[in-house]
Amino acid sequence: MSRPSLFTSFKRAQIASLIATVVDFVTLVMLVEHVRVYYVTATAIGAFVGAVTNFLLGRLWSFRAVHGKYTSQAFRYALVSAGSLVLNSLGVWWFTEHHAIPYTLSKIATALLVGIFFNFPLHRAFVFR
């Protein structure tokens, strides 16, 4: 299986990110609204669940990187995900606390910014190279 072009992998990565974001967002809202978990903690948990979803989609579809060693990719993905988790948590907190934006809208804005400017470049060049 050959590696997709930059444009194709970007499109696929955005679709995979959208799916992972939906998983992340649903987890966040369910934890906050139904389980009464603090929204910052729920953001971190949702980001983790979304990261697992995105790793699997990235490896199998977005970057077609099944040739690489699974454990090495998972380790590199975990490093990028740790950075993403911190950026997402801080972004949601910052938009919500400092700009009085509802946490749900803060989550959307933060996820878009982190996904395009942090996750995609690092996934393509570092995780699924």
C-alpha positions, -999 to +999 in steps of 0.1 A: +000+000+000+015+033-010+015+065+011-012+089+000-003+123-014-002+153+010-036+165-002-052+131+001-037+124+035-048+159+046-084+153+035-085+119+051-069+132+083-095+159+086-123+133+082-106+110+107-102+140+130-138+149+126-149+114+136-124+114+165-137+149+175-173+137+176-162+108+198-142+133+220-171+158+221-198+133+229-175+119+257-170+154+271-207+163+271-218+130+285-193+132+313-201+169+322-238+168+318-247+132+329-218+122+352-211+157+365-173+155+359-155+188+360-153+201+324-115+204+323-111+168+335-138+157+311-120+175+283-088+154+290-108+121+291-126+130+259-093+139+242-078+105+252-108+086+238-107+107+206-069+101+204-073+064+204-099+067+177-078+090+156-047+068+159-064+038+145-080+058+116-046+075+109-027+043+108-051+023+087-066+050+064-054+086+066-017+078+062-018+041+053+011+035+077+005-002+084+041-009+073+055+008+103+060-009+136+027-005+156+044+000+190+068+027+176+039+045+160+018+042+191+047+057+212+052+086+189+014+091+187+013+091+225+039+119+226+019+140+201-013+132+219+001+143+252+009+177+236-026+178+220-042+169+253-025+197+271-032+222+243-069+211+241-074+213+279-057+247+282-075+260+252-109+250+265-101+264+299-087+297+285-116+304+261-142+294+288-126+312+318-111+343+302-136+350+274-168+336+289-174+313+259-194+282+267-172+251+271-189+234+242-180+263+218-145+266+234-140+229+227-149+233+190-126+263+185-097+246+203-101+213+185-100+230+151-069+250+160-050+221+176-061+197+149-049+217+119-018+234+133-004+208+157-018+173+151-018+170+113+018+182+107+032+161+135+012+130+125+024+132+089+060+140+095+067+123+128+041+096+138+032+080+105+063+089+085 
